[in-house]
Amino acid sequence: MQEGTNSEPTIAVFSYHALTSFINQLHYTAPHPVRILMVDCLLKDALKKAKSMEEKGDVDVFLSAGGTAKLLSGNLSNPLVEIKVTGFDILAALKEAKQYADTVGIITYESKIPYLQNLSGLLNISIQQYTYQRISDIGEILTQLENEGVKVVIGGSFLQEVISNRGIRGIFIYSADGVTRALDTAAQIAFSKKIEARKAEELRAILAFSYEGIIAVDRNGLITVINSSAEKMIGTSQPKVLGQSIATVFPTAKLINVMRSRKPELNQIESLGNSQIVINRIPILVNTEVMGAVATFQNIGIIQEAEEKIRKSLYKKGFVAKAFIKDILGTSDQIQKAKREAFLYAKNASSVLITGESGTGKELFAQGIHNASSRFHHPFVTINCAAIPDNLLESELFGYEEGAFTGAKKGGKPGLFELAHEGTVFLDEIGELSMSLQSRLLRVLEEHEVLRIGGDHIRSVNIQVISATNKDLWEMTEKGYFRKDLYYRLNVLELSLPPLRVRKTDIPLLVKKFLSEMCQDLASKRIEGISQHAVFKDYNWPGNVRELRNIIERFAALYNEEEYEELLLSLFEKLTPSEISNGEREEINRVLDSVRGNKAQAAQQLGISRTTLWRKLKGNNFS
């Protein structure tokens, strides 16, 4: 017999010696993990022991047979499985008895086995059937059977015990199949009961620790469930309200209404004392029949606090500005002016439009403005309006509700405007925004509200919008490609960033910074020398700082101590090949011959820089 563990459901088998021995000999294996306890006791002690086990929580299911089963039935809280006598059991017992005698007695508890006499003629055996109420009755019945010459008797455990003291052969009425089936049933019930108990405990834990108030009622509007959060918000306790009318205890719930309408009411705002709550009311339908209703509700203030925490957690996960205005390199008048303006704009909540060529550092300035503002501890959300298709950009910016379109995420998704609440949204390449999205963006700027795709609930947002473009937005408005009203909303504060070609005095600083990051083993003296190379100032930098960084990254990857100058010149040679006339070609050749190929001396005599001479030589197929 399986011993099991304390965590497994327990079956208590109440039996007497014969049945106990019979079950033990079966070497039964349950279909589910269960613990089986054999309780061998007399009929008069069975009920007391069973009740004691129930009180201690030591048992999940009882199993018994005959008189013990009938005694326990109806007197216990836990399920009872009875080992019943099947037709197969009777036939098997009669067949065995026929081997010893043509007349057999059958003794059962309280009631006789129906239709038993029909088997008498079929098996050609005489059957005498008796019942007993008390154990003492069995002895009297056996004496009577002995006087009538009956030598074989069929019955249960108690009968087998009494017969052993007499000269009568006893046939056990239960079969291995019947007992096994009963044990299987008990194991299934015990296992299912344990699962249901676990689910009930999980539900209790969920109710107990839910921040939302939860109240459920039956079809009559009487409270059946109330959790601790609901108790606190309503100002009551479970013992006081269970079984009471919801209309009396919590009229704001209005659960009677949803049971009548059979339709849920979601996100309703109601007053509860001095507080405002958001409440959801849902009818409980079982096979289209209303069985009750449930309400979940929460204090609006707590919801707002939770939203703030969520936004802050998202901020920590990546919606963060890393650049600061003070870290933007450059000593030129042009860049210093831009930095001063950025600091001033950071103190203002108005929209900022950053203009400048590609690669001038528009996003760095946007991050710097955010970090210098009072919003610095809130999210900084960036989106490139040109990088995402129009339909996807709309869902990214404004979010969507569940079922808004095919493939919409279950539960919906908040847009970037929502996630940036209290923070900053940086819209890069704003000139690429479609006219339809321009209209929706204008509403956000004017009303500080967003509506998710497929939604009907307006959400308030408090954000600063910083936009950037390398296009002439005013020209676009004149041509009808950009809304004038949106232009005015975005261009409250304009920050124009200078191209690198007009602030070439900043190039050495930038070169040193990039080289220090990408060539960490390079000596500071070598870095200083490279940063001052004339090639950087001779080039016009159409790609601005981004292009400069790209050149330095390529240089760092190919760097060789012995040939670094030739490498640097070759990188620029590909960028700016120059055409020369035949006369200039002849002059260069003449000078090179006169100085025996010394390019430094040749450049000096020609009155040009060594870099310029290098480009002319490489770009025009000099031998």
C-alpha positions as CSV (number, residue, x, y, z in Angstrom):
1,M,0.0,0.0,0.0
2,Q,1.3,3.5,-0.9
3,E,2.5,5.6,2.0
4,G,2.6,8.9,0.0
5,T,3.7,12.3,1.5
6,N,1.8,14.8,3.5
7,S,1.4,17.1,0.5
8,E,-0.6,14.3,-1.3
9,P,-4.3,13.9,-0.8
10,T,-5.3,11.2,1.7
11,I,-7.8,8.4,1.5
12,A,-8.8,6.8,4.8
13,V,-10.1,3.2,4.3
14,F,-12.3,2.1,7.2
15,S,-12.6,-1.6,7.2
16,Y,-12.4,-4.7,9.4
17,H,-9.8,-7.4,9.5
18,A,-10.8,-9.4,6.4
19,L,-11.3,-6.4,4.1
20,T,-8.1,-4.8,5.4
21,S,-6.1,-8.0,4.6
22,F,-7.8,-8.3,1.2
23,I,-6.9,-4.7,0.2
24,N,-3.3,-5.1,1.4
25,Q,-2.9,-8.3,-0.7
26,L,-4.0,-6.3,-3.8
27,H,-0.8,-4.3,-3.8
28,Y,-2.9,-1.4,-5.3
29,T,-1.3,1.4,-7.3
30,A,-3.4,4.6,-7.6
31,P,-3.9,6.4,-10.9
32,H,-2.8,9.7,-9.1
33,P,-0.4,10.4,-6.3
34,V,-2.4,9.7,-3.1
35,R,-1.8,8.6,0.5
36,I,-3.8,5.6,1.6
37,L,-4.4,5.1,5.4
38,M,-5.9,1.7,6.5
39,V,-8.1,2.2,9.6
40,D,-9.0,-1.2,11.0
41,C,-11.8,-0.7,13.6
42,L,-15.1,-2.1,14.9
43,L,-18.4,-0.7,13.7
44,K,-19.1,1.1,17.0
45,D,-15.8,3.0,16.9
46,A,-15.8,3.9,13.2
47,L,-17.8,7.2,13.3
48,K,-15.9,8.6,16.2
49,K,-12.5,7.9,14.6
50,A,-13.7,9.3,11.2
51,K,-14.9,12.6,12.8
52,S,-11.7,13.0,14.7
53,M,-9.7,12.6,11.5
54,E,-11.8,15.2,9.8
55,E,-11.4,17.7,12.6
56,K,-7.6,17.4,12.3
57,G,-7.6,17.7,8.5
58,D,-6.0,14.3,8.2
59,V,-8.2,13.0,5.4
60,D,-9.7,14.1,2.0
61,V,-11.8,11.0,1.1
62,F,-13.2,8.1,3.1
63,L,-13.6,4.6,1.7
64,S,-15.6,1.8,3.3
65,A,-18.0,-1.0,2.7
66,G,-21.2,-2.6,4.1
67,G,-22.3,-1.6,7.5
68,T,-19.4,0.7,8.2
69,A,-20.1,2.6,4.9
70,K,-23.8,3.0,5.8
71,L,-22.9,4.2,9.3
72,L,-20.5,6.9,8.0
73,S,-22.7,8.0,5.2
74,G,-24.4,11.3,5.9
75,N,-22.4,12.0,9.0
76,L,-19.2,13.3,7.5
77,S,-18.2,16.5,5.6
78,N,-15.7,14.8,3.3
79,P,-16.7,12.6,0.4
80,L,-17.4,8.9,1.1
81,V,-16.9,6.2,-1.5
82,E,-18.6,2.9,-0.8
83,I,-17.2,-0.5,-2.0
84,K,-20.4,-1.9,-3.4
85,V,-21.3,-5.4,-4.2
86,T,-21.6,-5.8,-7.9
87,G,-23.5,-8.5,-9.8
88,F,-20.1,-9.9,-10.8
89,D,-19.1,-10.2,-7.2
90,I,-22.3,-12.2,-6.3
91,L,-21.9,-14.5,-9.3
92,A,-18.2,-15.2,-8.5
93,A,-19.1,-15.8,-4.8
94,L,-22.0,-18.2,-5.7
95,K,-19.8,-20.1,-8.2
96,E,-17.2,-20.6,-5.5
97,A,-19.8,-21.6,-2.9
98,K,-21.3,-24.2,-5.4
99,Q,-18.1,-26.1,-5.2
100,Y,-18.8,-26.9,-1.5
101,A,-22.5,-27.2,-1.2
102,D,-25.9,-26.9,-3.1
103,T,-27.3,-24.7,-0.3
104,V,-25.7,-21.4,0.6
105,G,-26.5,-18.6,3.0
106,I,-25.9,-14.8,2.3
107,I,-25.8,-12.3,5.1
108,T,-25.8,-8.5,4.4
109,Y,-26.2,-5.4,6.4
110,E,-29.8,-4.0,6.8
111,S,-31.1,-4.7,3.2
112,K,-31.2,-7.8,1.1
113,I,-29.7,-8.1,-2.4
114,P,-32.6,-7.7,-4.9
115,Y,-33.3,-10.3,-7.6
116,L,-31.0,-12.8,-5.9
117,Q,-33.6,-15.7,-6.1
118,N,-33.5,-15.4,-9.9
119,L,-29.9,-16.7,-9.8
120,S,-31.0,-19.8,-7.8
121,G,-32.5,-21.7,-10.7
122,L,-29.8,-20.4,-13.1
123,L,-27.0,-21.8,-11.0
124,N,-29.0,-24.7,-9.6
125,I,-28.2,-23.7,-6.0
126,S,-30.5,-23.0,-3.0
127,I,-29.9,-19.5,-1.6
128,Q,-31.1,-18.3,1.9
129,Q,-30.6,-14.6,2.5
130,Y,-30.5,-12.8,5.8
131,T,-29.8,-9.3,7.1
132,Y,-28.3,-7.9,10.3
133,Q,-28.5,-4.6,12.2
134,R,-26.0,-5.3,15.0
135,I,-22.9,-7.4,15.0
136,S,-24.5,-9.6,17.6
137,D,-27.2,-10.5,15.1
138,I,-24.7,-12.4,13.0
139,G,-24.1,-15.0,15.6
140,E,-27.9,-15.7,15.9
141,I,-28.2,-16.0,12.1
142,L,-25.3,-18.4,11.8
143,T,-26.8,-20.6,14.6
144,Q,-30.1,-20.7,12.6
145,L,-28.2,-21.6,9.4
146,E,-26.3,-24.4,11.2
147,N,-29.6,-25.9,12.5
148,E,-30.8,-25.9,8.9
149,G,-27.7,-27.7,7.7
150,V,-26.2,-24.8,5.8
151,K,-22.4,-25.2,5.7
152,V,-21.4,-22.3,3.3
153,V,-22.1,-18.6,4.0
154,I,-21.3,-15.5,1.8
155,G,-20.8,-12.1,3.5
156,G,-18.4,-9.2,4.4
157,S,-15.6,-8.6,6.9
158,F,-17.6,-9.0,10.1
159,L,-19.1,-12.3,8.9
160,Q,-15.7,-13.7,8.2
161,E,-14.5,-12.9,11.7
162,V,-17.5,-14.6,13.4
163,I,-17.4,-17.7,11.0
164,S,-13.8,-18.4,11.9
165,N,-15.0,-19.6,15.3
166,R,-17.6,-22.0,13.8
167,G,-17.5,-25.0,11.6
168,I,-18.9,-23.0,8.6
169,R,-17.0,-22.1,5.4
170,G,-17.1,-18.4,4.7
171,I,-17.0,-16.9,1.2
172,F,-15.9,-13.2,0.9
173,I,-18.5,-11.3,-1.0
174,Y,-16.1,-8.6,-2.4
175,S,-13.9,-9.2,-5.5
176,A,-10.5,-7.7,-6.4
177,D,-12.1,-5.9,-9.4
178,G,-14.8,-4.3,-7.3
179,V,-12.4,-3.1,-4.6
180,T,-10.0,-1.8,-7.1
181,R,-12.7,0.2,-8.9
182,A,-13.7,1.8,-5.6
183,L,-10.1,2.7,-4.8
184,D,-9.7,4.2,-8.2
185,T,-12.8,6.3,-7.7
186,A,-11.6,7.4,-4.3
187,A,-8.2,8.4,-5.7
188,Q,-9.8,10.4,-8.5
189,I,-12.0,12.3,-6.1
190,A,-9.2,12.9,-3.6
191,F,-6.9,14.2,-6.4
192,S,-9.6,16.4,-7.9
193,K,-10.5,17.7,-4.4
194,K,-6.9,18.6,-3.8
195,I,-6.7,20.5,-7.1
196,E,-9.9,22.4,-6.4
197,A,-8.6,23.2,-2.9
198,R,-5.4,24.5,-4.4
199,K,-7.3,26.6,-6.9
200,A,-9.5,27.9,-4.1
201,E,-6.5,28.9,-2.1
202,E,-4.9,30.6,-5.1
203,L,-8.1,32.5,-5.6
204,R,-8.2,33.5,-1.9
205,A,-4.6,34.7,-2.2
206,I,-5.4,36.7,-5.4
207,L,-8.4,38.3,-3.7
208,A,-6.5,39.0,-0.5
209,F,-3.5,40.7,-2.2
210,S,-5.3,42.4,-5.1
211,Y,-5.0,46.2,-4.9
212,E,-8.4,46.4,-6.5
213,G,-11.6,46.1,-4.4
214,I,-13.6,43.0,-5.4
215,I,-17.2,42.2,-4.4
216,A,-19.4,39.4,-5.8
217,V,-23.1,38.8,-5.3
218,D,-25.4,35.9,-6.0
219,R,-28.5,36.2,-8.2
220,N,-30.5,37.7,-5.3
221,G,-27.9,40.5,-4.8
222,L,-26.5,39.0,-1.6
223,I,-22.8,39.4,-1.1
224,T,-20.8,36.2,-1.4
225,V,-17.3,37.5,-1.8
226,I,-15.5,40.6,-0.6
227,N,-11.7,41.1,-0.4
228,S,-9.6,43.1,2.0
229,S,-9.1,46.0,-0.4
230,A,-12.9,46.4,-0.8
231,E,-13.3,46.2,3.0
232,K,-10.8,49.1,3.4
233,M,-12.4,51.3,0.7
234,I,-16.0,50.7,1.9
235,G,-15.1,50.8,5.6
236,T,-16.5,47.4,6.6
237,S,-15.4,43.8,7.4
238,Q,-16.2,40.5,5.8
239,P,-18.2,39.0,8.7
240,K,-20.5,42.0,8.7
241,V,-21.5,42.0,5.0
242,L,-21.4,38.4,3.8
243,G,-25.0,37.4,3.0
244,Q,-26.1,41.1,3.2
245,S,-27.8,43.0,0.3
246,I,-25.3,44.8,-2.0
247,A,-27.8,47.6,-2.3
248,T,-27.5,48.3,1.4
249,V,-23.8,47.8,1.9
250,F,-22.4,49.3,-1.3
251,P,-25.1,51.0,-3.5
252,T,-22.4,52.5,-5.7
253,A,-21.7,49.0,-7.1
254,K,-25.0,49.0,-8.9
255,L,-24.7,45.2,-9.5
256,I,-28.4,44.7,-9.6
257,N,-28.5,46.9,-12.7
258,V,-25.9,44.8,-14.6
259,M,-27.7,41.6,-13.7
260,R,-30.9,43.0,-15.2
261,S,-29.2,44.3,-18.3
262,R,-26.9,41.3,-18.6
263,K,-24.2,43.6,-20.0
264,P,-20.9,44.6,-18.4
265,E,-20.2,48.3,-17.5
266,L,-16.5,49.1,-17.7
267,N,-14.3,52.0,-16.5
268,Q,-17.2,53.9,-14.8
269,I,-16.3,56.8,-12.5
270,E,-18.2,56.9,-9.3
271,S,-18.0,58.7,-5.9
272,L,-17.2,56.7,-2.8
273,G,-17.2,58.9,0.3
274,N,-14.7,61.7,-0.4
275,S,-12.9,59.7,-3.1
276,Q,-13.4,59.1,-6.8
277,I,-13.2,55.4,-8.0
278,V,-13.1,53.6,-11.3
279,I,-15.4,50.6,-11.2
280,N,-16.1,47.7,-13.5
281,R,-19.4,45.8,-13.2
282,I,-19.8,42.4,-14.9
283,P,-22.7,39.9,-14.8
284,I,-21.8,36.3,-14.1
285,L,-23.5,34.1,-16.8
286,V,-23.6,30.3,-16.7
287,N,-25.1,28.8,-19.8
288,T,-26.8,32.2,-20.5
289,E,-28.4,32.2,-17.0
290,V,-27.5,35.1,-14.7
291,M,-26.0,33.6,-11.5
292,G,-24.8,36.8,-10.0
293,A,-22.4,39.7,-10.6
294,V,-18.9,41.0,-9.7
295,A,-17.5,44.5,-9.3
296,T,-13.9,45.5,-9.3
297,F,-13.0,49.0,-8.3
298,Q,-10.0,51.2,-7.5
299,N,-9.2,54.6,-6.2
300,I,-8.4,57.0,-9.0
301,G,-5.5,58.4,-7.1
302,I,-3.9,55.0,-6.7
303,I,-4.3,54.3,-10.4
304,Q,-2.5,57.6,-11.2
305,E,0.3,56.7,-8.8
306,A,0.6,53.3,-10.5
307,E,0.8,54.8,-14.0
308,E,3.5,57.1,-12.8
309,K,5.5,54.2,-11.4
310,I,5.1,52.3,-14.7
311,R,6.3,55.3,-16.7
312,K,9.3,55.7,-14.4
313,S,10.1,52.0,-14.9
314,L,9.9,52.4,-18.6
315,Y,12.2,55.4,-18.3
316,K,14.7,53.3,-16.5
317,K,14.5,50.6,-19.2
318,G,15.7,52.8,-22.0
319,F,13.5,56.0,-22.5
320,V,16.4,58.1,-21.2
321,A,18.4,61.0,-22.6
322,K,22.2,60.4,-22.2
323,A,23.6,63.7,-23.5
324,F,24.0,67.0,-21.7
325,I,24.5,70.4,-23.3
326,K,27.7,71.0,-21.4
327,D,29.2,67.8,-23.0
328,I,28.6,69.0,-26.6
329,L,32.1,69.8,-27.9
330,G,33.1,73.1,-29.5
331,T,34.6,76.5,-28.7
332,S,33.5,78.3,-31.8
333,D,31.2,81.2,-31.5
334,Q,28.5,79.4,-33.6
335,I,28.3,76.3,-31.3
336,Q,28.6,78.4,-28.1
337,K,25.6,80.5,-29.3
338,A,23.6,77.3,-30.0
339,K,24.4,75.9,-26.5
340,R,23.4,79.2,-24.8
341,E,20.1,79.2,-26.6
342,A,19.5,75.5,-25.7
343,F,20.0,76.2,-22.0
344,L,17.4,79.1,-22.2
345,Y,14.9,76.9,-24.1
346,A,15.3,74.1,-21.4
347,K,13.7,76.5,-18.9
348,N,10.6,76.8,-21.1
349,A,7.8,74.3,-21.6
350,S,7.1,75.4,-25.2
351,S,7.8,73.3,-28.2
352,V,11.2,73.5,-29.7
353,L,12.1,73.1,-33.4
354,I,15.8,72.2,-34.1
355,T,16.9,72.9,-37.6
356,G,20.2,72.0,-39.2
357,E,21.9,69.8,-41.9
358,S,22.1,66.1,-41.4
359,G,24.8,65.1,-38.9
360,T,24.9,68.4,-37.0
361,G,23.9,66.9,-33.7
362,K,20.1,67.7,-33.5
363,E,19.3,64.7,-31.3
364,L,22.2,65.5,-28.9
365,F,20.8,69.0,-28.5
366,A,17.3,67.6,-27.9
367,Q,18.6,65.3,-25.2
368,G,20.6,68.1,-23.7
369,I,17.5,70.4,-23.5
370,H,15.6,67.6,-21.9
371,N,18.3,66.9,-19.3
372,A,18.6,70.6,-18.5
373,S,14.8,71.0,-18.0
374,S,12.6,70.2,-15.0
375,R,11.5,67.0,-16.9
376,F,14.9,65.4,-16.7
377,H,13.8,62.6,-14.4
378,H,10.9,61.6,-16.7
379,P,11.1,59.7,-20.0
380,F,12.8,61.0,-23.1
381,V,11.2,59.2,-26.1
382,T,12.7,59.4,-29.6
383,I,11.0,58.4,-32.8
384,N,12.3,58.9,-36.4
385,C,9.3,60.0,-38.5
386,A,11.1,58.9,-41.7
387,A,12.1,55.4,-40.5
388,I,8.7,53.9,-39.9
389,P,5.8,53.5,-42.5
390,D,2.9,55.8,-42.0
391,N,0.4,53.3,-40.7
392,L,2.9,51.8,-38.2
393,L,4.0,55.3,-37.1
394,E,0.4,56.2,-36.1
395,S,0.2,53.1,-33.9
396,E,3.6,53.8,-32.4
397,L,2.8,57.4,-31.6
398,F,-0.8,57.0,-30.4
399,G,-1.1,53.4,-29.4
400,Y,-4.0,51.1,-30.1
401,E,-6.7,49.1,-28.3
402,E,-7.2,45.4,-28.4
403,G,-8.8,44.3,-31.7
404,A,-8.2,47.7,-33.4
405,F,-6.7,45.9,-36.4
406,T,-5.5,42.4,-37.5
407,G,-2.5,41.5,-35.4
408,A,-3.2,44.0,-32.6
409,K,-1.6,42.9,-29.4
410,K,-4.0,41.5,-26.7
411,G,-4.8,44.2,-24.2
412,G,-3.7,46.9,-26.7
413,K,-0.6,49.0,-26.5
414,P,0.2,52.5,-25.2
415,G,1.6,54.9,-27.7
416,L,4.9,56.8,-27.2
417,F,3.0,60.0,-26.2
418,E,1.4,58.1,-23.3
419,L,4.8,56.6,-22.3
420,A,6.4,60.0,-22.4
421,H,3.9,61.5,-19.9
422,E,5.6,64.2,-17.9
423,G,8.6,63.9,-20.1
424,T,9.8,64.8,-23.6
425,V,9.0,63.4,-27.1
426,F,11.6,64.0,-29.7
427,L,10.2,63.8,-33.3
428,D,13.2,63.5,-35.6
429,E,12.7,64.3,-39.3
430,I,9.4,65.9,-38.6
431,G,9.1,67.0,-42.2
432,E,8.4,63.4,-43.3
433,L,5.2,63.3,-41.3
434,S,2.1,62.7,-43.4
435,M,-0.7,65.3,-43.5
436,S,-3.1,62.9,-41.6
437,L,-0.6,62.4,-38.8
438,Q,0.1,66.2,-38.8
439,S,-3.6,66.7,-37.9
440,R,-3.4,64.2,-35.0
441,L,-0.1,65.7,-33.7
442,L,-1.7,69.2,-33.8
443,R,-4.5,67.9,-31.5
444,V,-1.9,66.5,-29.0
445,L,-0.1,69.9,-28.9
446,E,-3.3,71.9,-28.5
447,E,-5.4,69.7,-26.3
448,H,-2.7,67.6,-24.5
449,E,-4.8,64.5,-25.2
450,V,-4.4,61.3,-27.2
451,L,-6.9,58.8,-28.5
452,R,-5.6,55.3,-29.2
453,I,-6.4,53.7,-32.6
454,G,-9.7,51.8,-32.2
455,G,-10.3,53.5,-28.8
456,D,-13.1,55.7,-27.4
457,H,-11.3,56.9,-24.3
458,I,-9.3,60.1,-24.3
459,R,-6.1,60.1,-22.3
460,S,-4.5,63.2,-21.0
461,V,-0.7,63.6,-21.5
462,N,1.7,66.2,-20.2
463,I,4.7,66.3,-22.6
464,Q,7.1,68.7,-24.2
465,V,7.6,68.1,-27.9
466,I,11.0,68.7,-29.5
467,S,11.1,68.2,-33.2
468,A,14.0,68.3,-35.7
469,T,14.4,68.6,-39.5
470,N,17.0,69.2,-42.1
471,K,14.4,70.6,-44.5
472,D,13.0,74.1,-44.9
473,L,9.6,73.6,-43.2
474,W,8.4,77.1,-44.1
475,E,9.0,76.4,-47.8
476,M,7.0,73.1,-47.3
477,T,4.1,75.0,-45.8
478,E,4.1,77.4,-48.8
479,K,3.9,74.5,-51.2
480,G,1.2,72.8,-49.1
481,Y,3.3,69.9,-47.9
482,F,3.2,70.9,-44.2
483,R,0.4,72.4,-42.2
484,K,1.0,76.1,-41.2
485,D,-0.9,75.7,-37.9
486,L,1.3,72.8,-37.0
487,Y,4.4,74.7,-38.1
488,Y,3.5,77.5,-35.7
489,R,2.9,75.1,-32.9
490,L,6.2,73.3,-33.4
491,N,8.3,76.4,-34.1
492,V,7.6,78.4,-30.9
493,L,11.3,78.2,-30.0
494,E,13.7,77.6,-32.9
495,L,17.3,76.4,-32.5
496,S,19.4,76.5,-35.6
497,L,22.6,74.4,-35.6
498,P,25.7,75.4,-37.6
499,P,27.2,73.0,-40.1
500,L,30.7,71.8,-39.4
501,R,32.2,73.7,-42.3
502,V,31.5,77.1,-40.6
503,R,33.0,76.0,-37.3
504,K,36.2,74.2,-38.4
505,T,38.0,75.5,-35.3
506,D,36.0,72.8,-33.4
507,I,37.3,69.9,-35.6
508,P,40.5,69.2,-33.7
509,L,38.5,68.8,-30.4
510,L,36.1,66.4,-32.2
511,V,38.9,64.4,-33.8
512,K,40.7,64.0,-30.4
513,K,37.5,62.9,-28.8
514,F,36.7,60.3,-31.4
515,L,40.2,59.0,-31.6
516,S,40.4,58.6,-27.8
517,E,37.2,56.5,-27.9
518,M,38.2,54.4,-30.9
519,C,42.0,54.1,-30.6
520,Q,42.5,53.8,-26.8
521,D,46.1,52.6,-27.2
522,L,47.1,55.7,-29.3
523,A,49.5,58.1,-27.5
524,S,48.1,61.5,-26.7
525,K,50.9,63.2,-28.6
526,R,50.0,61.2,-31.7
527,I,46.3,62.0,-31.3
528,E,47.2,65.7,-31.0
529,G,49.2,65.6,-34.2
530,I,46.6,63.8,-36.2
531,S,43.8,66.2,-35.0
532,Q,45.8,69.2,-36.3
533,H,46.4,67.7,-39.7
534,A,45.5,70.1,-42.5
535,V,43.4,67.5,-44.3
536,F,40.5,68.0,-41.8
537,K,40.2,71.7,-42.5
538,D,40.6,71.5,-46.2
539,Y,37.5,69.3,-46.5
540,N,34.0,70.9,-46.6
541,W,32.2,68.1,-44.5
542,P,28.8,67.9,-46.3
543,G,27.9,65.1,-43.7
544,N,29.0,67.3,-40.8
545,V,30.0,65.7,-37.4
546,R,28.5,62.4,-38.4
547,E,30.7,62.2,-41.4
548,L,33.7,63.2,-39.3
549,R,33.1,60.4,-36.9
550,N,32.6,58.0,-39.7
551,I,36.1,58.9,-41.2
552,I,37.8,58.6,-37.8
553,E,36.1,55.2,-37.2
554,R,37.4,54.0,-40.6
555,F,40.9,55.4,-39.8
556,A,40.9,53.7,-36.4
557,A,40.1,50.3,-38.0
558,L,42.9,50.6,-40.6
559,Y,45.5,52.5,-38.4
560,N,49.1,51.6,-38.9
561,E,51.8,53.5,-37.0
562,E,54.2,53.6,-40.0
563,E,51.8,54.7,-42.7
564,Y,49.1,56.6,-40.8
565,E,49.5,59.8,-42.8
566,E,49.2,58.1,-46.1
567,L,46.1,56.3,-44.8
568,L,44.6,59.6,-43.7
569,L,45.3,61.2,-47.1
570,S,43.9,58.2,-49.0
571,L,40.6,58.3,-47.1
572,F,40.1,61.9,-48.2
573,E,41.4,61.3,-51.7
574,K,38.3,59.1,-52.3
575,L,36.1,61.9,-51.1
576,T,37.5,64.9,-53.1
577,P,39.2,64.0,-56.3
578,S,40.1,67.3,-58.2
579,E,40.4,68.0,-61.9
580,I,43.4,69.9,-63.1
581,S,44.3,71.5,-66.5
582,N,47.1,70.4,-68.7
583,G,49.1,73.5,-67.9
584,E,48.8,72.8,-64.1
585,R,49.8,69.2,-64.7
586,E,52.9,70.3,-66.6
587,E,53.8,72.8,-63.8
588,I,53.4,70.2,-61.1
589,N,55.6,67.7,-63.0
590,R,58.3,70.4,-63.6
591,V,58.4,71.3,-59.8
592,L,58.5,67.6,-58.8
593,D,61.4,67.0,-61.1
594,S,63.3,70.0,-59.8
595,V,63.0,68.8,-56.2
596,R,63.6,65.1,-57.2
597,G,60.1,64.0,-56.1
598,N,60.1,65.6,-52.6
599,K,56.4,66.3,-52.2
600,A,56.9,68.6,-49.2
601,Q,59.3,70.8,-51.1
602,A,57.1,70.7,-54.2
603,A,54.0,71.8,-52.3
604,Q,56.0,74.7,-50.7
605,Q,57.2,75.9,-54.1
606,L,53.7,75.5,-55.6
607,G,52.2,77.5,-52.7
608,I,49.7,74.8,-51.8
609,S,49.3,72.4,-48.8
610,R,50.8,69.0,-48.9
611,T,47.2,67.6,-48.7
612,T,46.1,69.5,-51.8
613,L,49.1,68.3,-53.7
614,W,48.5,64.7,-52.7
615,R,44.9,64.9,-53.9
616,K,45.9,66.4,-57.2
617,L,48.5,63.7,-57.7
618,K,46.2,60.8,-56.8
619,G,43.1,62.1,-58.6
620,N,44.8,62.8,-61.9
621,N,46.9,59.7,-62.6
622,F,50.4,61.2,-62.2
623,S,53.1,58.8,-62.7
